[in-house]
Amino acid sequence: MSRPIRILIADDHPLFRAGLRALLESIPDTEVAGEAATGEEAVEAAVALVPDVVVMDINMPGLNGIDATRRIVDASEDVKVLVMTMHDDDEAVFAAIRAGARGYQLKGAAQDETLRAIRSVANGEAIFGPGIADRLQRFLATPPALDPTQAFPELTDRELEILQLLAERRTNAEIAAQLFLSQKTVRNYVSAIFAKLQVADRAEAGLLARAAGLGERQLVEE
């Protein structure tokens, strides 16, 4: 970016906000657009200020960070959310991904890791801290305990079939040819899948699908 990255800090701990603000204000390519102490304030500020990145905690008074992330992503595709929290459990990680977060960083990370995560998310990349990335890799490489078809009850049978092919990294043209559908129909199905799973792109949809056991296992383990 040619201009500084504008960041909204959403966290209910004043000391954390002050520390992150001090760090960001000491770097020439970042600036603090605002602060929020609750999930509701985070959504309102994100809509009003349209920052490049929202650094979002999960546990906040009122609206939690996961639901706040979902509302922000729904309101503006230009605002990216980086979850920064103490929670490193699978449920929290995948809830954040499904809500539309582009990154997940644990509090206590080194300053250079935090800045790298913010810059990466601002540039449209998906990034996870080292511990989270290891956890995701182990989780994805472990055979699922549940029937994969139970993981996405909101999808129709046809949408689940297409999600399976997305997990195998098939293109729309390949999906259309295999299912004897037009590419326009496939695009409509893919858009519906993204909306129902609340993901931003094929990469996120494929990640969720493979986490649930859809797709070729060897693709996960490469």
MIMARLUM-879652 format. One record per residue: x, y, z negated of N, C-alpha, C, O in turn; residue in three letters. Coordinates in steps of 0.001 Angstrom, whole numbers, plus 500000, padded with zeros to 6 digits. Layout:
// MIMARLUM-879652
XYZXYZXYZXYZALA...
// end
This chain:
// MIMARLUM-879652
500842498799500000500000500000500000500878501253500000501910501290499330MET500462502294500763501238503524500789500937504395499569501791505173499145SER499763504279499012499385505022497815499484504094496604499543502874496756ARG499503504674495407499564503817494210498353502901494110497264503246494568PRO498550501735493510497459500795493250496661501331492067497213501576490995ILE495367501509492269494492502043491222493907500880490428493324499960491001ARG494066500925489116493708499796488261492734500232487180492913501267486539ILE491702499423486991490773499597485875491099498522484843491126497334485166LEU491348498938483601491670498012482515490400497728481724489833498632481110ILE489952496475481736488729496096481016489092495112479907489337493935480169ALA489126495595478683489508494777477535488988495452476281489012496679476179ASP488516494661475321487935495266474117488966495582473046488608496098471987ASP490239495287473294491280495573472309492021496863472692492733496888473696HIS491862497924471908492506499197472245494027499089472368494622499741473226PRO494657498281471527496109498161471594496556497509472894497572497901473469LEU495802496511473363496152495883474646495987496889475779496851496993476650PHE494884497629475771494670498625476823495788499662476812496296500048477865ARG496169500112475613497227501125475514498553500588476016499288501296476705ALA498868499338475678500123498754476132500170498582477636501187498867478267GLY499063498112478218499036497927479670499049499266480382499694499418481420LEU498334500241479822498357501583480418499780502144480435500222502701481440ARG500489501994479322501855502508479252502740501854480307503554502520480947ALA502573500539480484503353499839481498503027500354482894503929500654483675LEU501747500457483204501339500857484559501719502301484868502061502630486003LEU501656503154483858502006504560484085503508504773484209503955505838484635GLU504290503758483836505750503880483963506247503412485333507435503523485636SER505339502890486156505694502352487461505127503266488541503947503611488484ILE505941503673489531505459504645490523504366504128491452503602504930491988PRO504265502821491661503277502324492630501969501873491982501138501250492642ASP501775502184490680500514501855490024500006503054489233500789503869488745THR498689503150489113498103504182488263496817503634487648496151502785488241GLU496476504117486474495286503669485765494107504537486181494101505749485961VAL493106503897486788491922504621487240490937504830486106490150505777486126ALA490979503935485103490055504058483986490167502875483054490934501945483303GLY489391502912481967489371501836480989487935501489480635487032502317480760GLU487736500249480191486418499799479756486597498851478588487521498037478580ALA485711498952477592485819498123476394484756497031476338484810496168475461ALA483788497051477262482750496019477316482562495590478767483025496252479696THR481867494460478937481597493998480288480723494968481055480959495220482237GLY479710495516480388478832496488481047479605497716481497479411498207482609GLU480491498217480622481308499378480988482214499048482166482438499894483033GLU482739497825482204483612497419483297482876497461484632483408497959485625ALA481652496937484653480865496939485887480555498369486317480724498722487484VAL480101499187485372479764500573485694480980501337486210480881502079487186GLU482127501156485554483332501867485960483833501375487309484297502171488126ALA483746500079487550484199499528488828483367500065489979483899500380491044ALA482053500169489766481171500693490808481427502184491033481421502653492171VAL481648502922489956481829504370490062483211504752490593483337505673491400ALA484242504044490142485614504429490455486190503684491660487129504169492291LEU485643502521491984486131501655493071487660501507493006488353501906493942VAL488189500941491921489636500726491824490066499609492771489230498871493293PRO491351499492492982491856498386493801491788497080493028491469496030493586ASP492094497158491730492143495954490890491490496248489548491698497310488962VAL490699495295489068490203495331487691490942494243486923490862493067487278VAL491658494629485877492279493651484975491236493338483907490905494185483078VAL490723492105483938489528491751483181489807490708482098490339489635482381MET489443491034480861489459490040479788488175489212479875487191489658480466ASP488177488019479293486978487178479315486069487483478135484871487699478316ILE486627487502476926485817487735475725485673489223475460486621489890475044ASN484463489740475711484178491139475427482766491255474880481927490391475137MET482497492315474130481143492491473594480121492621474713480409493174475774PRO478918492102474460477877492199475470478160491262476631478347490060476441GLY478190491811477810478450491033479025479875490497479003480824491266478846LEU480035489169479162481394488625479130482121488898480436481518489313481425ASN483436488657480425484260488982481578483942488181482821484111488682483933GLY483480486935482661483120486118483819481911486716484535481929486890485754ILE480867487028483779479673487612484387479953489009484932479415489395485970ASP480793489761484232481164491086484725481918490973486048481697491759486969ALA482808489990486131483541489762487380482580489464488523482713490017489615THR481622488597488271480645488234489310479882489462489799479672489627491001ARG479471490315488879478709491509489266479569492489490055479100493110491008ARG480816492621489657481718493534490362481980493035491779481931493810492735ILE482253491756491908482520491181493233481286491290494121481405491568495314VAL480102491073493551478865491205494313478638492646494764478099492893495843ASP479058493596493922478805495009494206479758495582495242479374496457496018ALA480992495101495264481985495664496188483048494645496544483713494089495670SER483201494406497842484243493476498289485620494128498276486631493448498455GLU485664495450498064486942496158498050487633496097496691488826496383496587ASP486887495726495652487451495663494298487851494229493988487021493322494044VAL489124494026493661489634492699493329489762492577491810490086493547491125LYS489507491384491300489555491165489856490683490206489503490795489118490068VAL491508490627488565492548489781487982492147489511486533492134490428485711LEU491824488274486222491485487914484849492772487806484036493716487124484436VAL492798488483482896493954488420482006493425488123480609492762488964480002MET493716486933480099493046486446478896493946485515478110495024485137478568THR493490485150476918494191484153476113493730482737476459494380481767476070MET492622482607477183492041481296477472492782480619478623492935481202479696HIS493241479385478395493901478652479478493243477295479724493853476404480315ASP491981477139479263491300475864479457490707475796480862490461476820481499ASP490481474559481335489981474343482691488655475047482924488448475637483984ASP487761474993481957486432475578482128486527477067482410485845477579483298GLU487377477767481653487511479207481843488141479528483190487703480449483879ALA489173478767483570489861479010484841488898478860486011488814479745486863VAL488173477749486058487295477510487197486066478398487161485523478731488214PHE485615478790485982484511479748485903484933481084486495484150481734487188ALA486158481493486226486663482753486769486784482679488285486436483628488987ALA487274481556488788487410481385490234486040481427490899485860482087491922ILE485077480721490317483746480688490905483076482055490839482238482377491681ARG483438482857489848482874484202489741483471485156490762482926486235490993ALA484595484770491381485202485609492402486528486230492036487062487034492801GLY487083485872490863488392486419490483489452485980491483489444484843491955ALA490359486890491799491433486591492742492713486168492051493670485752492705ARG492735486272490730493923485870489988493567485564488547492524485984488045GLY494449484825487891494218484427486490495573484423485804496456483637486148TYR495725485307484836497003485480484149496769485386482642495790485926482127GLN497657484707481946497546484630480497498189485847479849499235486327480287LEU497540486337478793498145487430478037499453486936477426499588485768477063LYS500388487833477325501691487444476808502690487168477912503862486908477637GLY502237487222479174503165487027480284504166488176480318503886489271479831ALA505320487919480891506346488951481010505826490108481861504955489924482712ALA506368491293481623505890492476482339506041492332483850505161492753484601GLN507144491743484304507329491595485747506306490634486339505884490813487481ASP505895489607485573504862488686486046503515489394486142502759489185487091GLU503225490226485161501970490976485181501920491915486367500904491983487058THR502990492634486616503035493561487747502954492812489077502298493273490011LEU503610491672489163503562490874490397502136490404490651501668490421491789ARG501442489982489588500062489518489732499155490650490205498330490454491097ALA499306491820489615498479492964490012498740493340491457497798493574492214ILE499997493403491850500324493765493237499811492722494218499307493066495287ARG499936491452493860499485490386494751497974490441494947497485490337496072SER497239490605493854495786490683493947495372491910494754494450491835495566VAL496042493028494537495723494246495294495928494041496786495226494638497602ALA496890493199497143497177492918498557496295491821499131496496491390500267ASN495318491367498350494384490378498860494795488938498656494143488030499171GLY495872488710497909496325487349497663495636486783496424495155487523495565GLU495600485452496353495129484776495139496359484325494362497264483715494931ALA496397484622493068497605484312492300497215483823490904496251484300490304ILE497984482867490410497761482329489077499099482281488364500132482010488977PHE499074482547487050500296482470486265500875481065486319500154480118486631GLY502177480907486017502821479587486114502102478490485357501923477394485887PRO501682478760484121500989477745483339499653477370483948499272476200483950GLY498933478372484472497639478113485087497816477336486379497046476419486662ILE498823477694487166499077476980488420499389475511488152498914474636488875ALA500175475237487127500484473843486767499221473105486351499010471953486730ASP498386473776485571497138473159485108496233472845486294495635471770486348ARG496128473772487243495310473543488430495827472368489238495051471536489707LEU497136472303489398497717471213490187497433469863489535497077468903490218GLN497592469791488215497315468533487522495839468172487611495474467011487795ARG494998469194487476493562468940487521493130468452488908492325467529489030PHE493671469080489935493311468707491293493833467323491660493236466625492479LEU494960466927491045495551465628491371494929464491490572495247463323490799ALA494037464830489629493402463807488807492065463407489412491249464286489690THR491806462134489626490514461716490185489373462218489320489438462117488095PRO488333462755489930487221463316489158486452462237488422486324461105488890PRO485942462618487253485192461662486444483734461577486880483058460581486620ALA483252462626487546481851462669487940481701462433489430482653462582490196LEU480491462062489830480155461975491240480297463374491831479644464300491350ASP481137463562492869481342464896493433480052465569493875479946466795493834PRO479062464773494301477814465369494760477053466043493620476171466865493868THR477390465700492359476731466314491213477365467650490836476810468397490031GLN478515467949491411479238469160491028478596470415491608478774471506491067ALA477845470271492713477269471433493378475779471203493643475370471064494795PHE474974471163492588473549470868492764472810471930493557471720471679494070PRO473408473141493662472745474210494391472814474032495906472103474716496642GLU473667473116496377473833472921497816472883471856498355472581470875497677LEU472419472067499587471636471045500268472566469923500735473787470065500686THR471988468817501186472804467706501669473686468141502840474856467765502914ASP473121468935503756473910469403504907475017470345504457476136470259504963ARG474732471239503521475761472150503028476869471381502314478046471720502440GLU476493470352501568477489469538500882478361468809501897479566468656501693LEU477754468364502983478501467695504047479513468644504679480643468255504973GLU479100469881504883480006470874505469481083471277504465482232471501504847ILE480723471371503189481729471670502165482804470582502131483986470875501953LEU482389469337502302483341468228502370484358468470503489485553468244503304GLN483882468927504642484776469173505776485636470412505548486777470468506007LEU485095471405504842485916472563504473487056472128503556488179472620503662LEU486746471197502656487775470689501750488863469955502512490001469872502052ALA488514469421503681489497468740504524490201469714505467490975469315506338GLU489909471013505269490528472100506039490162472031507520490988472328508383ARG488940471642507803488453471627509184488015473037509590487516473804508767ARG488209473365510866487746474648511389486253474570511701485673473484511731THR485636475732511934484223475737512299483985474955513590482987474247513723ASN484908475093514534484765474377515801484812472866515573484036472121516171ALA485716472419514715485822470987514429484569470479513707484077469386513988GLU484065471289512776482852470891512054481672470800513022480891469850512981ILE481559471804513892480464471810514855480503470575515747479471469956516007ALA481704470219516215481836469062517098481484467767516366480821466896516929ALA481923467640515123481680466402514376480213466225514008479706465103514006GLN479527467320513697478145467238513235477130467535514349475923467537514108LEU477628467786515571476764468072516712475890469300516446474681469298516675PHE476556470347515952475896471618515692476574472710516509477703472534516967LEU475895473831516691476537474969517331477463475649516328477270475532515118SER478458476353516831479369477047515924478630478141515147478966478420513996GLN477631478754515773476851479776515071476115479160513885476055479755512810LYS475562477978514082474870477302512983475835476963511868475506477113510691THR477021476509512226478033476188511225478418477436510449478550477392509226VAL478600478554511155478948479807510469477866480198509472478166480667508374ARG476612480006509854475511480328508943475550479433507701475334479900506583ASN475827478145507910475932477231506771477099477628505866476967477634504642TYR478227477957506466479413478324505688479132479581504867479517479658503700VAL478463480564505472478119481787504742477199481478503562477348482050502482SER476247480566503779475336480184502703476086479483501574475791479702500399ALA477051478646501928477865477949500926478660478957500100478707478861498874ILE479288479928500778480053480951500065479163481689499071479560481935497932PHE477956482038499513477045482798498646476613481966497443476587482470496321ALA476279480713497664475814479861496568476921479541495572476676479467494368LYS478141479351496077479264479038495180479942480294494657480802480230493779LEU479538481457495214480091482747494807481607482762494981482356483115494070GLN482029482372496170483440482425496537483607483395497688482641483733498372VAL484837483844497899485081484880498898485475484329500256485238484973501278ALA486076483139500281486586482653501556486715481136501557486377480471500578ASP487213480596502678487338479151502852488336478562501859488167477438501386ARG489382479336501548490403478827500628489808478563499253490067477521498652ALA489005479508498751488389479334497436487361478206497457487273477417496516GLU486581478136498545485585477064498649486267475705498675485811474763498027ALA487368475605499431488098474346499502488714473956498170488749472780497808GLY489207474968497435489793474702496121488757474106495179489020473113494501LEU487578474719495142486522474203494278486087472803494709485864471928493872LEU485969472603496019485518471305496518486514470208496185486122469121495762ALA487790470480496370488804469454496082488909469210494587489205468097494154ARG488666470264493788488669470078492335487559469129491907487689468419490911ALA486457469121492671485332468240492348485450466872492993484598466008492786ALA486507466670493778486731465368494368486343465240495825486450464158496401GLY485891466339496434485553466305497856486814466469498683487795467048498216LEU486796465972499884487951466111500770488938464998500587488764464122499740GLY489975465040501386491006463996501317491930464254500143492466465354500010GLU492123463265499294492991463438498115494412463780498500495087464524497788ARG494886463234499640496280463503499996496499464963500333497615465470500217GLN495423465655500757495564467074501053495857467856499783496571468857499829LEU495326467422498659495569468083497387496983467825496910497605468697496303VAL497489466652497175498749466242496581499964466631497414501098466411496989GLU499740467215498612500872467602499448501688468692498783502686469145499344GLU
// end
